[in-house]
Amino acid sequence: MDIVDKIAKAEKDEKDKPTTAITIDSIEVVKDYDFKS
């Protein structure tokens, strides 16, 4: 969730659009992740 927090904190304009481009360059899928933690 660190990435979600960083995106949420990004500076935005009056239309709630980030002022700089936000891209995800790579992801890692974790099988059987325990979401309860």
ABEGO torsion letter per residue (X at the ends): XAAAAAAAABBBBAAGBBABBBBBABBBBBBGBBAAX
